[in-house]
Amino acid sequence: MTLSPETFLSFGQLSNPVLAYSNWSIKDCACVYHEPAESFYLFFSAFYEDDGMVRSHVVEVATKDFLTFSEPILHLDGKDEGWTGMCSPEIVKAEGVYYLTFNSWGDQAGRPNQLFYKTSTDLIHWSEGFQPLAANLTQGNRAIDSSLIYENGLFYLFWKERTAEDRTRLASSAALSGDFAYIGDGYPQFLMQDGKDNGLIHENFCFLKVDGQWRMITTDYKKDSFAFHNSYLYTLKTAGENPLDFLTWESGYQLDVQQESFNADHRANAAALYDWRKYDGHFYLLYAGNTENESFATRGHNRLGLSRSKDLLQWSPAGQTP
């Protein structure tokens, strides 16, 4: 179904940042377009002062046009479960069910961050409580930044686990409620277009399938540096028939997102990429931008930007319609 551009989203009427709060720093965005409701459902980490300290919260809001947004539909802080906060939402749909994954936040002594998920069939009503995710592999270890691929009846789970250094791990399961089978660890092999690794740290993975080929978007940056968080796009080297295949990605390049006043420092941090070509012929990129990294517990005052592209190479920010 291809809609007219104005029917799907009046992109030319928008301006970045498309979503901002004066007293919240928002990042780690994820999004679903729900056809029956003709609405976009956004999920993000919201950092703000809560009980005398900056905490992270997982928040969901809805919009039909990226001009006006609902009050939070979901607002998770983890206090009732004794956690300092909740962070890093990602969402995937499988067999008619939406799976929202996230992790606890705050690095409590003796209680490391853990992975959780919730489920919904309509993006409004969610399962009760926090269900542990891959606890048979992660319990007792610091685990963050979960992201899922659903392929051939299996969930492939990526997450970061802190050992001697942060390491990406990959496991699979037929159901999120069950045990996960360990596949591999270490940073996946990310090769650039010249066949070499860019030597950067990779995190905030987001996956999508484009014309039958899996793509991965990551935030890449220098180790021990909060500066220059940018988005890179990689392609799975093979068709993904073997689970180990999901550890090798190639043809990477940095996405050329335009610098604007709201993203003069972190230009495109913790981005999420969506193939909405069937609606108006474009890919859409949601990302966090800031101008400093001192406020909000060194996250900076992040706000969300929106850009789109027809070829994953040339990007136009909200309001610009080439």
Salt bridges, closest charged atoms under 4 A:
ASP28 OD1 - LYS27 NZ 2.91
GLU35 OE2 - LYS278 NZ 3.24
ASP50 OD2 - HIS57 NE2 2.98
ASP50 OD1 - LYS79 NZ 2.75
ASP51 OD2 - LYS79 NZ 2.95
ASP107 OD1 - ARG142 NE 2.62
ASP122 OD2 - HIS125 ND1 2.67
GLU151 OE2 - LYS209 NZ 2.87
GLU161 OE2 - ARG169 NE 3.31
GLU165 OE2 - ARG167 NH2 3.94
ASP166 OD2 - LYS160 NZ 3.83
ASP166 OD1 - ARG162 NE 3.46
ASP185 OD2 - ARG169 NH1 2.79
GLU203 OE1 - LYS160 NZ 2.95
ASP211 OD1 - ARG277 NH2 2.93
ASP220 OD1 - HIS202 ND1 2.90
ASP275 OD1 - ARG277 NE 2.83
ASP280 OD1 - HIS282 ND1 3.55
ASP280 OD2 - ARG308 NH1 3.59
